[in-house]
Amino acid sequence: MRIRTDGDYVHRIDTIQAAMTALDENTKTAAVLAACEHARQDRRAKEQALAHPDMTPELAEILSTSTMQLCYEVTTHVGTD
């Protein structure tokens, strides 16, 4: 797979190098693969967090990112039969 890093895509170099540093990887390919795996695991963890009884709308907002918006809503109903 080739990732363009020329012209309008030059910012990708910084992004990939930041991933290499953050994920402690020595190659661009390993960094991209590690970032993809991290994204998969992060999504699962966030789904579990949303189901946790201590979750709040504020925590959901903190866990949100520009690519994954989380919403937590509490719905209650009081009624008599």
MODELLER restraints for C-alpha pairs under 7 A, 6 or more apart:
rsr = mdl.restraints
at = mdl.atoms
rsr.add(forms.Gaussian(group=physical.xy_distance, feature=features.Distance(at['CA:5:A'], at['CA:12:A']), mean=5.79, stdev=0.5))
rsr.add(forms.Gaussian(group=physical.xy_distance, feature=features.Distance(at['CA:5:A'], at['CA:13:A']), mean=6.16, stdev=0.5))
rsr.add(forms.Gaussian(group=physical.xy_distance, feature=features.Distance(at['CA:16:A'], at['CA:28:A']), mean=6.41, stdev=0.5))
rsr.add(forms.Gaussian(group=physical.xy_distance, feature=features.Distance(at['CA:16:A'], at['CA:31:A']), mean=6.92, stdev=0.5))
rsr.add(forms.Gaussian(group=physical.xy_distance, feature=features.Distance(at['CA:19:A'], at['CA:31:A']), mean=5.70, stdev=0.5))
rsr.add(forms.Gaussian(group=physical.xy_distance, feature=features.Distance(at['CA:19:A'], at['CA:35:A']), mean=6.93, stdev=0.5))
rsr.add(forms.Gaussian(group=physical.xy_distance, feature=features.Distance(at['CA:20:A'], at['CA:26:A']), mean=6.38, stdev=0.5))
rsr.add(forms.Gaussian(group=physical.xy_distance, feature=features.Distance(at['CA:20:A'], at['CA:27:A']), mean=6.93, stdev=0.5))
rsr.add(forms.Gaussian(group=physical.xy_distance, feature=features.Distance(at['CA:20:A'], at['CA:28:A']), mean=6.61, stdev=0.5))
rsr.add(forms.Gaussian(group=physical.xy_distance, feature=features.Distance(at['CA:20:A'], at['CA:31:A']), mean=4.94, stdev=0.5))
rsr.add(forms.Gaussian(group=physical.xy_distance, feature=features.Distance(at['CA:23:A'], at['CA:31:A']), mean=6.63, stdev=0.5))
rsr.add(forms.Gaussian(group=physical.xy_distance, feature=features.Distance(at['CA:23:A'], at['CA:34:A']), mean=6.95, stdev=0.5))
rsr.add(forms.Gaussian(group=physical.xy_distance, feature=features.Distance(at['CA:25:A'], at['CA:31:A']), mean=5.43, stdev=0.5))
rsr.add(forms.Gaussian(group=physical.xy_distance, feature=features.Distance(at['CA:49:A'], at['CA:55:A']), mean=6.69, stdev=0.5))
rsr.add(forms.Gaussian(group=physical.xy_distance, feature=features.Distance(at['CA:50:A'], at['CA:72:A']), mean=6.78, stdev=0.5))
rsr.add(forms.Gaussian(group=physical.xy_distance, feature=features.Distance(at['CA:56:A'], at['CA:72:A']), mean=6.59, stdev=0.5))
rsr.add(forms.Gaussian(group=physical.xy_distance, feature=features.Distance(at['CA:57:A'], at['CA:71:A']), mean=6.72, stdev=0.5))
rsr.add(forms.Gaussian(group=physical.xy_distance, feature=features.Distance(at['CA:57:A'], at['CA:72:A']), mean=4.98, stdev=0.5))
rsr.add(forms.Gaussian(group=physical.xy_distance, feature=features.Distance(at['CA:57:A'], at['CA:73:A']), mean=6.57, stdev=0.5))
rsr.add(forms.Gaussian(group=physical.xy_distance, feature=features.Distance(at['CA:60:A'], at['CA:70:A']), mean=5.48, stdev=0.5))
rsr.add(forms.Gaussian(group=physical.xy_distance, feature=features.Distance(at['CA:60:A'], at['CA:71:A']), mean=5.94, stdev=0.5))
rsr.add(forms.Gaussian(group=physical.xy_distance, feature=features.Distance(at['CA:60:A'], at['CA:72:A']), mean=6.07, stdev=0.5))
rsr.add(forms.Gaussian(group=physical.xy_distance, feature=features.Distance(at['CA:61:A'], at['CA:70:A']), mean=6.33, stdev=0.5))
rsr.add(forms.Gaussian(group=physical.xy_distance, feature=features.Distance(at['CA:64:A'], at['CA:70:A']), mean=5.22, stdev=0.5))
